[in-house]
Amino acid sequence: MFGRDLKQWRRPCVFYFGLVAVILFLVSGIAGAQGDWWKTGKEFLDSLGMGSSKGSLTTGEIGAGLKEALRVGTSTVVARLGRADGFNADPAVHIPLPKSLETVESVLGKVGMSSMLDDLELRLNRAAEAATPKAKELFIKSIQEMTLEDVNAIYKGPNDAATRYFQKKMSPSLADEMAPIVEKELSETGAVQAYDNVMKRYEAFPFVPDVKADLTGYVVDKGMAGIFHYLAQEEAAIRQNPAKQTTDLLKRVFAPR
């Protein structure tokens, strides 16, 4: 009786401890360090007879593990970018001035007014940082709506399969959600006024070409590009780092196939 109950108890334990391992795996991949808890956790699973299991994962286990991994990964990306200097201080995703303002930058720079454009550029990045947290609930919603077919395609797909999935599914709704926040931030942080001041200075010079810039659309596009840039890195870390696959479960779920 007790032996049969123990077997029934161990099966869900494999699943839940596996999910914990996935979460810890993601966190360690972001931090770039492997702590003592990895060894302790593996020894604990081994002591229960779970660390060396060679059985096949069920579709439900793969789906649950992958979804949990994506929830942690997307939350990490949003937290990274949706804070002060998340965009501004990160060369990989920093938002420069629109190319349409290059002429303006060149003209004003020659007369010592480049600081006006530096201020505008900072405010564009601040607007993206303010709008990024809106992405979190959209990611969660998209993950919840994943079908078994979606999970299977991502699981068996290339290293950026999940990122492509989110881009295709979320881009229109994410742009719609971010646009009013960006527009509001551009207004409240003085970016619109800064832009108007820059253009007045520029247009005061004779024979300069007309210049226009859609600041809201530009910041939204660049903001989404930054989010998906880091999401692709998170996904690759899950799939490609054998050094972090310290348990049999992680090797079975995330090892290269």
C-alpha positions in Angstrom: 0.0 0.0 0.0 2.7 2.5 1.1 4.9 1.6 -2.0 2.0 2.2 -4.4 1.2 5.5 -2.7 4.8 6.6 -2.9 4.9 5.9 -6.7 1.8 8.0 -7.2 3.3 10.7 -5.1 6.6 10.7 -7.0 5.1 11.3 -10.4 3.7 14.8 -9.7 6.8 15.6 -7.8 8.9 15.0 -10.9 6.8 17.5 -12.7 6.7 20.2 -10.0 10.4 19.9 -9.2 11.1 20.0 -12.9 9.3 23.4 -13.2 11.3 24.7 -10.3 14.5 23.6 -12.1 13.4 25.4 -15.3 12.9 28.7 -13.3 16.2 28.4 -11.6 17.9 27.5 -14.9 16.6 30.7 -16.5 17.7 32.9 -13.6 21.2 31.4 -13.6 21.4 32.0 -17.3 20.7 35.7 -16.9 23.1 36.1 -14.0 25.9 34.2 -15.7 26.8 32.4 -12.6 26.1 28.9 -11.2 25.4 28.8 -7.4 25.7 26.1 -4.9 22.0 25.6 -4.9 22.3 23.8 -8.3 24.3 21.0 -6.6 22.0 20.9 -3.6 18.9 20.8 -5.8 20.3 18.0 -8.0 21.4 16.0 -4.9 17.8 16.4 -3.5 16.2 15.1 -6.7 18.7 12.3 -6.9 17.9 11.4 -3.3 14.3 10.9 -4.3 15.3 8.8 -7.3 14.3 11.5 -9.8 17.5 13.0 -11.0 18.5 10.2 -13.3 15.1 9.3 -14.8 15.3 8.2 -18.4 11.6 8.1 -19.1 9.9 10.1 -21.8 8.4 13.4 -20.9 4.6 13.7 -21.6 3.3 16.4 -23.8 1.7 18.1 -20.8 5.1 18.2 -19.0 6.9 19.7 -22.0 4.1 22.2 -22.5 4.0 23.3 -18.8 7.8 23.5 -18.6 8.1 25.5 -21.7 5.3 27.9 -20.8 6.8 28.5 -17.3 10.2 29.1 -18.9 8.7 31.7 -21.2 6.8 33.4 -18.4 10.0 33.8 -16.5 12.0 34.9 -19.5 9.5 37.5 -20.7 9.1 38.9 -17.3 12.8 39.3 -17.0 13.0 41.1 -20.3 10.2 43.5 -19.4 11.8 44.2 -16.0 15.2 44.9 -17.6 13.9 47.4 -20.1 10.9 48.9 -18.3 13.0 50.9 -15.8 15.1 54.1 -15.8 18.0 53.7 -18.3 16.6 50.3 -19.4 16.9 51.6 -23.0 18.9 54.8 -22.6 22.0 53.2 -21.0 22.0 50.0 -23.0 24.0 50.3 -26.3 22.2 47.2 -27.7 18.8 48.8 -27.6 19.4 52.6 -27.0 17.1 54.6 -29.2 18.9 57.1 -31.3 17.3 60.1 -33.0 15.3 59.3 -36.1 17.3 59.3 -39.3 15.0 62.1 -40.6 16.6 64.3 -38.0 20.1 63.7 -39.1 20.1 66.9 -41.1 18.7 68.9 -38.2 21.4 67.4 -36.0 24.1 68.4 -38.4 22.9 72.0 -38.8 22.4 72.7 -35.1 25.6 70.9 -34.2 27.6 73.4 -36.2 26.3 76.3 -34.1 26.7 74.7 -30.7 23.1 73.6 -30.2 23.7 69.8 -30.2 22.6 69.7 -26.5 19.0 70.3 -27.6 19.1 67.1 -29.6 20.8 65.2 -26.8 17.9 66.1 -24.5 15.4 65.0 -27.1 17.1 61.7 -27.6 17.0 61.1 -23.8 13.3 61.8 -23.7 12.6 59.3 -26.5 14.3 56.6 -24.5 12.4 57.5 -21.3 9.1 57.2 -23.2 10.1 53.6 -24.3 11.0 52.7 -20.8 7.7 53.9 -19.5 5.7 52.0 -22.1 7.6 48.7 -21.9 5.8 47.3 -18.7 2.6 47.1 -20.7 4.1 44.2 -22.6 4.1 41.9 -19.6 0.4 41.3 -19.5 0.3 40.8 -23.2 3.1 38.2 -23.0 1.2 36.4 -20.2 -2.0 36.4 -22.3 -0.2 35.0 -25.3 1.4 32.2 -23.3 -1.9 31.3 -21.8 -3.4 31.1 -25.3 -0.8 28.8 -26.6 -2.2 25.5 -28.0 -0.4 22.1 -27.9 0.3 22.7 -31.6 2.0 26.0 -30.8 4.0 24.5 -28.0 5.2 21.6 -30.2 6.2 24.0 -33.0 8.2 26.1 -30.6 9.8 23.1 -28.8 10.9 21.5 -32.1 11.6 24.8 -33.9 14.8 26.9 -34.3 16.4 28.8 -31.5 14.2 31.8 -32.0 10.9 30.0 -32.6 9.2 31.4 -29.5 10.4 34.9 -30.3 9.0 34.6 -33.8 5.8 33.3 -32.3 5.4 36.3 -30.0 6.4 38.8 -32.8 3.7 37.5 -35.1 1.0 37.1 -32.5 1.7 40.2 -30.4 3.2 43.0 -32.6 -0.1 44.6 -33.6 -1.7 44.5 -30.1 1.6 45.5 -28.4 2.0 48.5 -30.7 -1.6 49.5 -30.0 -1.0 49.3 -26.2 2.3 51.1 -26.2 1.4 54.0 -28.5 -0.9 55.9 -26.2 1.6 55.5 -23.3 4.5 56.7 -25.5 2.5 59.6 -26.7 1.5 60.6 -23.2 5.1 60.2 -22.0 6.5 62.3 -24.9 4.1 65.0 -23.9 4.6 64.9 -20.1 8.3 64.5 -20.2 8.7 67.5 -22.5 9.8 65.6 -25.5 7.2 67.2 -27.8 8.2 70.6 -26.6 11.9 69.8 -27.0 11.2 68.6 -30.5 9.3 71.8 -31.3 12.1 73.9 -29.9 14.6 72.0 -32.0 12.6 72.5 -35.2 12.1 76.2 -34.6 15.9 76.6 -34.2 16.5 74.6 -37.3 13.9 76.3 -39.5 15.3 79.6 -38.6 18.3 78.8 -40.9 17.8 79.7 -44.5 17.5 77.1 -47.3 17.3 74.1 -45.0 15.1 71.2 -46.3 11.8 70.4 -44.7 12.0 67.7 -42.0 9.2 65.8 -40.2 9.3 63.0 -37.7 6.6 60.7 -36.2 8.1 60.5 -32.7 5.4 58.2 -31.3 5.5 55.6 -34.1 9.3 55.7 -34.1 9.6 55.1 -30.3 7.0 52.3 -30.4 8.8 50.5 -33.2 12.2 50.8 -31.5 10.7 49.8 -28.2 9.3 46.6 -29.6 12.5 45.9 -31.4 14.4 46.1 -28.0 12.0 43.8 -26.3 12.2 41.1 -28.9 16.0 41.5 -29.1 16.4 40.4 -25.5 13.6 37.9 -25.7 15.6 36.1 -28.5 18.6 36.1 -26.2 16.6 34.6 -23.3 15.3 31.9 -25.6 18.7 31.0 -27.0 20.1 30.7 -23.4 17.4 28.1 -22.6 18.2 26.0 -25.7 21.9 26.4 -26.2 23.7 26.3 -22.8 24.4 22.7 -21.9 26.4 23.9 -18.9 23.2 25.1 -17.3 21.3 21.8 -18.0 22.4 20.2 -14.7 19.6 17.8 -14.3 18.2 15.0 -16.5 14.9 16.9 -16.8 16.6 20.0 -18.2 18.6 17.9 -20.6 15.5 16.1 -21.8 13.4 19.3 -22.2 16.0 21.8 -23.5 18.9 19.8 -24.9 19.5 20.1 -28.6 17.6 17.6 -30.6 
